[in-house]
């Protein structure tokens, strides 16, 4: 675990990192609550990947770069500029939901204002779109970069290989990210691919591949910072494998106790990035436990307010069903 000071970020910025991580966790917990009490139809969780997502997103410039997320990337979307209310409006399917104006399932994040491109429920279709965004940057002679994420199971789709191959040939400014949590729903890594590391695929397409421990903030942030610098200089893509944990079942419709042992599930507590990061912050004297508790109380109040405001927003009117569908 690298020291946080080696990231080059100030104490104030490191504390903001913690707020982003904790906001992601508490908001994710709220979405689960809304699902369990019947106010939402679905949730798919990013618990276990929050720290990696914050480190990833902070290496980019959201004012000009593009983000093509996948369904577990809520925390990264918050760092990119979406608000807690934006997220909850998507869960409720409200007209003011920036992702789809209530037309999409929950967890399909998007915001035109923030250069976040919404994705399809068909997994990994965002990958070739990101290659297209990178190609547009190259053709326009601009230095914006496309960040695109998916899971390790989804990354085995054929269009992913085609997109990476084209991006490698053209040296496009695209950062491909595989958030590897060990399971494609119920299928473990050993049955998904034969390599030890997923990042081996990067060199096969002519660009670097890096595997990073997503619980190490500094290592993750610096890896993305380097990848972004390479992309802006015209040196092409990077494939980054983020090794993270999946602390919950695959989704609200799944029960991981069927295919994961009790011992494995209990052991996930030791891999919880929130706990790991809090211990590091205390050890390196960035925050005290009391200060963390106050931040937690403030964020819970923020999320309560966001939930109330989002629920009060109007639903889409039935007669508007064909609006906001095509550009």
LOBAVO-170371 format. One line per field, with one value per residue (C-alpha): residue in three letters; x, y, z. Coordinates in steps of 0.25 Angstrom, whole numbers, plus 5000, padded with zeros to 4 digits. Last residue first. Layout:
<recs>
type c(Ala / ...)
px c(X / ...)
py c(Y / ...)
pz c(Z / ...)
</recs>
This chain:
<recs>
type c(Unk / Unk / Unk / Unk / Unk / Unk / Unk / Unk / Unk / Unk / Unk / Unk / Unk / Unk / Unk / Unk / Unk / Unk / Unk / Unk / Unk / Unk / Unk / Unk / Unk / Unk / Unk / Unk / Unk / Unk / Unk / Unk / Unk / Unk / Unk / Unk / Unk / Unk / Unk / Unk / Unk / Unk / Unk / Unk / Unk / Unk / Unk / Unk / Unk / Unk / Unk / Unk / Unk / Unk / Unk / Unk / Unk / Unk / Unk / Unk / Unk / Unk / Unk / Unk / Unk / Unk / Unk / Unk / Unk / Unk / Unk / Unk / Unk / Unk / Unk / Unk / Unk / Unk / Unk / Unk / Unk / Unk / Unk / Unk / Unk / Unk / Unk / Unk / Unk / Unk / Unk / Unk / Unk / Unk / Unk / Unk / Unk / Unk / Unk / Unk / Unk / Unk / Unk / Unk / Unk / Unk / Unk / Unk / Unk / Unk / Unk / Unk / Unk / Unk / Unk / Unk / Unk / Unk / Unk / Unk / Unk / Unk / Unk / Unk / Unk / Unk / Unk / Unk / Unk / Unk / Unk / Unk / Unk / Unk / Unk / Unk / Unk / Unk / Unk / Unk / Unk / Unk / Unk / Unk / Unk / Unk / Unk / Unk / Unk / Unk / Unk / Unk / Unk / Unk / Unk / Unk / Unk / Unk / Unk / Unk / Unk / Unk / Unk / Unk / Unk / Unk / Unk / Unk / Unk / Unk / Unk / Unk / Unk / Unk / Unk / Unk / Unk / Unk / Unk / Unk / Unk / Unk / Unk / Unk / Unk / Unk / Unk / Unk / Unk / Unk / Unk / Unk / Unk / Unk / Unk / Unk / Unk / Unk / Unk / Unk / Unk / Unk / Unk / Unk / Unk / Unk / Unk / Unk / Unk / Unk / Unk / Unk / Unk / Unk / Unk / Unk / Unk / Unk / Unk / Unk / Unk / Unk / Unk / Unk / Unk / Unk / Unk / Unk / Unk / Unk / Unk / Unk / Unk / Unk / Unk / Unk / Unk / Unk / Unk / Unk / Unk / Unk / Unk / Unk / Unk / Unk / Unk / Unk / Unk / Unk / Unk / Unk / Unk / Unk / Unk / Unk / Unk / Unk / Unk / Unk / Unk / Unk / Unk / Unk / Unk / Unk / Unk / Unk / Unk / Unk / Unk / Unk / Unk / Unk / Unk / Unk / Unk / Unk / Unk / Unk / Unk / Unk / Unk / Unk / Unk / Unk / Unk / Unk / Unk / Unk / Unk / Unk / Unk / Unk / Unk / Unk / Unk / Unk / Unk / Unk / Unk / Unk / Unk / Unk / Unk / Unk / Unk / Unk / Unk / Unk / Unk / Unk / Unk / Unk / Unk / Unk / Unk / Unk / Unk / Unk / Unk / Unk / Unk / Unk / Unk / Unk / Unk)
px c(4875 / 4865 / 4857 / 4855 / 4840 / 4833 / 4827 / 4822 / 4807 / 4810 / 4815 / 4829 / 4828 / 4828 / 4839 / 4835 / 4843 / 4856 / 4854 / 4852 / 4864 / 4873 / 4870 / 4873 / 4885 / 4891 / 4887 / 4894 / 4906 / 4907 / 4906 / 4917 / 4926 / 4924 / 4927 / 4940 / 4944 / 4942 / 4950 / 4962 / 4966 / 4979 / 4988 / 4995 / 4990 / 4976 / 4975 / 4980 / 4970 / 4959 / 4964 / 4964 / 4950 / 4944 / 4952 / 4945 / 4955 / 4955 / 4940 / 4940 / 4945 / 4931 / 4926 / 4938 / 4935 / 4920 / 4923 / 4920 / 4910 / 4897 / 4901 / 4902 / 4887 / 4883 / 4871 / 4876 / 4889 / 4902 / 4901 / 4908 / 4923 / 4928 / 4943 / 4953 / 4965 / 4965 / 4970 / 4975 / 4976 / 4984 / 4981 / 4990 / 5002 / 4996 / 5001 / 4987 / 4987 / 5000 / 4996 / 4983 / 4990 / 5000 / 4989 / 4982 / 4994 / 4996 / 4982 / 4982 / 4995 / 4991 / 4978 / 4982 / 4969 / 4968 / 4980 / 4985 / 4987 / 4994 / 4993 / 5001 / 4997 / 4998 / 4986 / 4993 / 5000 / 4986 / 4981 / 4991 / 4983 / 4973 / 4983 / 4986 / 4982 / 4971 / 4958 / 4944 / 4944 / 4955 / 4949 / 4937 / 4923 / 4912 / 4909 / 4922 / 4930 / 4944 / 4942 / 4950 / 4947 / 4953 / 4956 / 4960 / 4966 / 4964 / 4972 / 4973 / 4986 / 4979 / 4983 / 4982 / 4968 / 4964 / 4968 / 4962 / 4949 / 4949 / 4953 / 4941 / 4932 / 4934 / 4930 / 4940 / 4940 / 4926 / 4932 / 4943 / 4934 / 4933 / 4939 / 4941 / 4949 / 4950 / 4961 / 4960 / 4972 / 4966 / 4971 / 4957 / 4960 / 4967 / 4956 / 4946 / 4954 / 4954 / 4939 / 4938 / 4946 / 4937 / 4925 / 4932 / 4933 / 4919 / 4913 / 4920 / 4907 / 4894 / 4886 / 4891 / 4900 / 4898 / 4910 / 4915 / 4920 / 4916 / 4904 / 4900 / 4898 / 4898 / 4896 / 4889 / 4888 / 4873 / 4865 / 4864 / 4852 / 4852 / 4857 / 4869 / 4882 / 4878 / 4866 / 4857 / 4845 / 4846 / 4850 / 4851 / 4865 / 4869 / 4864 / 4872 / 4885 / 4882 / 4879 / 4892 / 4899 / 4906 / 4919 / 4930 / 4932 / 4918 / 4919 / 4931 / 4923 / 4911 / 4920 / 4914 / 4905 / 4916 / 4922 / 4925 / 4932 / 4937 / 4948 / 4946 / 4940 / 4942 / 4957 / 4962 / 4971 / 4961 / 4952 / 4961 / 4964 / 4949 / 4946 / 4957 / 4952 / 4937 / 4940 / 4935 / 4920 / 4917 / 4903 / 4892 / 4878 / 4864 / 4850 / 4850 / 4840 / 4838 / 4843 / 4855 / 4858 / 4858 / 4867 / 4877 / 4878 / 4881 / 4892 / 4898 / 4896 / 4904 / 4915 / 4917 / 4917 / 4927 / 4937 / 4934 / 4936 / 4949 / 4954 / 4951 / 4959 / 4971 / 4968 / 4969 / 4982 / 4988 / 4990 / 5004 / 5000 / 5012 / 5006 / 4995 / 5006 / 5007 / 5000)
py c(5049 / 5038 / 5034 / 5048 / 5048 / 5035 / 5033 / 5047 / 5044 / 5035 / 5047 / 5045 / 5045 / 5058 / 5061 / 5059 / 5045 / 5053 / 5064 / 5053 / 5045 / 5056 / 5061 / 5048 / 5047 / 5060 / 5057 / 5044 / 5051 / 5061 / 5049 / 5042 / 5054 / 5056 / 5041 / 5043 / 5055 / 5046 / 5035 / 5045 / 5049 / 5051 / 5045 / 5035 / 5024 / 5030 / 5031 / 5017 / 5011 / 5019 / 5014 / 4999 / 5000 / 5007 / 4998 / 4985 / 4974 / 4970 / 4969 / 4960 / 4949 / 4946 / 4944 / 4935 / 4927 / 4926 / 4920 / 4927 / 4920 / 4920 / 4931 / 4940 / 4942 / 4950 / 4959 / 4971 / 4970 / 4962 / 4960 / 4969 / 4972 / 4971 / 4973 / 4980 / 4977 / 4989 / 4984 / 4996 / 4995 / 5007 / 5014 / 5022 / 5031 / 5043 / 5052 / 5053 / 5038 / 5036 / 5047 / 5039 / 5026 / 5032 / 5039 / 5026 / 5018 / 5029 / 5029 / 5014 / 5013 / 5024 / 5018 / 5004 / 4997 / 4995 / 4987 / 4990 / 4981 / 4989 / 4987 / 4995 / 4996 / 4988 / 4979 / 4967 / 4977 / 4981 / 4966 / 4963 / 4973 / 4961 / 4955 / 4940 / 4937 / 4926 / 4933 / 4932 / 4919 / 4922 / 4936 / 4931 / 4930 / 4934 / 4948 / 4949 / 4948 / 4952 / 4966 / 4971 / 4985 / 4985 / 4999 / 5003 / 5017 / 5023 / 5033 / 5026 / 5019 / 5016 / 5001 / 5000 / 5007 / 4997 / 4985 / 4990 / 4992 / 4978 / 4971 / 4978 / 4974 / 4960 / 4960 / 4955 / 4969 / 4966 / 4956 / 4965 / 4976 / 4989 / 5003 / 5014 / 5026 / 5035 / 5045 / 5060 / 5065 / 5071 / 5069 / 5067 / 5053 / 5049 / 5053 / 5046 / 5034 / 5034 / 5036 / 5024 / 5015 / 5019 / 5015 / 5001 / 4999 / 5004 / 4992 / 4984 / 4978 / 4979 / 4988 / 5000 / 5011 / 5026 / 5035 / 5044 / 5057 / 5065 / 5073 / 5061 / 5052 / 5037 / 5026 / 5013 / 5008 / 5009 / 5004 / 5014 / 5024 / 5032 / 5045 / 5036 / 5039 / 5053 / 5048 / 5061 / 5052 / 5043 / 5028 / 5026 / 5020 / 5031 / 5041 / 5035 / 5037 / 5051 / 5054 / 5049 / 5058 / 5056 / 5063 / 5053 / 5049 / 5045 / 5037 / 5030 / 5026 / 5021 / 5012 / 4998 / 4999 / 5002 / 5016 / 5023 / 5036 / 5047 / 5057 / 5072 / 5078 / 5064 / 5065 / 5052 / 5046 / 5048 / 5038 / 5026 / 5029 / 5031 / 5018 / 5010 / 5015 / 5011 / 4997 / 4989 / 4993 / 4996 / 4990 / 4987 / 4991 / 4988 / 4992 / 5004 / 5008 / 4994 / 4994 / 4985 / 4994 / 5007 / 5001 / 4996 / 5010 / 5016 / 5006 / 5011 / 5025 / 5022 / 5015 / 5026 / 5037 / 5030 / 5029 / 5043 / 5048 / 5040 / 5046 / 5060 / 5057 / 5054 / 5067 / 5075 / 5068 / 5071 / 5062 / 5058 / 5043 / 5040 / 5047 / 5035 / 5025 / 5013 / 5000)
pz c(4878 / 4879 / 4892 / 4899 / 4894 / 4890 / 4904 / 4905 / 4906 / 4918 / 4926 / 4932 / 4947 / 4955 / 4965 / 4980 / 4981 / 4976 / 4987 / 4998 / 4993 / 4991 / 5005 / 5012 / 5003 / 5009 / 5023 / 5022 / 5016 / 5028 / 5038 / 5031 / 5030 / 5045 / 5048 / 5039 / 5048 / 5061 / 5055 / 5052 / 5038 / 5030 / 5041 / 5032 / 5041 / 5042 / 5027 / 5024 / 5034 / 5027 / 5013 / 5017 / 5024 / 5011 / 5002 / 5008 / 5006 / 5020 / 5020 / 5008 / 5017 / 5022 / 5008 / 5005 / 5018 / 5015 / 5002 / 4989 / 4978 / 4985 / 4996 / 4984 / 4983 / 4971 / 4967 / 4975 / 4967 / 4966 / 4981 / 4990 / 4994 / 4980 / 4982 / 4973 / 4964 / 4954 / 4941 / 4933 / 4917 / 4912 / 4898 / 4889 / 4889 / 4884 / 4895 / 4902 / 4902 / 4909 / 4920 / 4922 / 4924 / 4934 / 4942 / 4942 / 4948 / 4958 / 4963 / 4965 / 4972 / 4981 / 4984 / 4987 / 4989 / 4974 / 4973 / 4959 / 4947 / 4935 / 4920 / 4910 / 4896 / 4883 / 4883 / 4889 / 4898 / 4905 / 4906 / 4917 / 4926 / 4929 / 4938 / 4941 / 4927 / 4924 / 4924 / 4929 / 4937 / 4946 / 4948 / 4955 / 4948 / 4957 / 4952 / 4944 / 4957 / 4961 / 4964 / 4952 / 4948 / 4934 / 4929 / 4915 / 4914 / 4900 / 4893 / 4880 / 4875 / 4861 / 4861 / 4876 / 4876 / 4865 / 4873 / 4886 / 4879 / 4872 / 4885 / 4892 / 4881 / 4883 / 4898 / 4908 / 4914 / 4920 / 4930 / 4934 / 4937 / 4929 / 4928 / 4917 / 4919 / 4906 / 4905 / 4900 / 4893 / 4880 / 4866 / 4861 / 4855 / 4867 / 4877 / 4868 / 4868 / 4883 / 4883 / 4873 / 4882 / 4894 / 4885 / 4883 / 4898 / 4902 / 4896 / 4907 / 4913 / 4906 / 4916 / 4908 / 4912 / 4916 / 4911 / 4922 / 4917 / 4929 / 4924 / 4915 / 4927 / 4927 / 4937 / 4934 / 4949 / 4949 / 4936 / 4925 / 4921 / 4933 / 4927 / 4922 / 4930 / 4934 / 4942 / 4942 / 4937 / 4949 / 4948 / 4963 / 4962 / 4952 / 4961 / 4972 / 4963 / 4960 / 4974 / 4979 / 4969 / 4955 / 4954 / 4949 / 4964 / 4965 / 4952 / 4958 / 4970 / 4961 / 4953 / 4955 / 4943 / 4933 / 4930 / 4917 / 4922 / 4912 / 4915 / 4914 / 4927 / 4933 / 4933 / 4937 / 4948 / 4958 / 4952 / 4954 / 4968 / 4971 / 4964 / 4971 / 4985 / 4982 / 4976 / 4988 / 4987 / 4973 / 4974 / 4964 / 4968 / 4963 / 4963 / 4973 / 4983 / 4987 / 5002 / 4997 / 4985 / 4993 / 5003 / 4993 / 4987 / 5000 / 5002 / 4989 / 4994 / 5007 / 4999 / 4988 / 4998 / 5007 / 4995 / 4990 / 5004 / 5006 / 4992 / 4997 / 5010 / 5000 / 4993 / 5005 / 5010 / 4996 / 4985 / 4980 / 4980 / 4988 / 5000 / 5001 / 5004 / 4995 / 5000)
</recs>
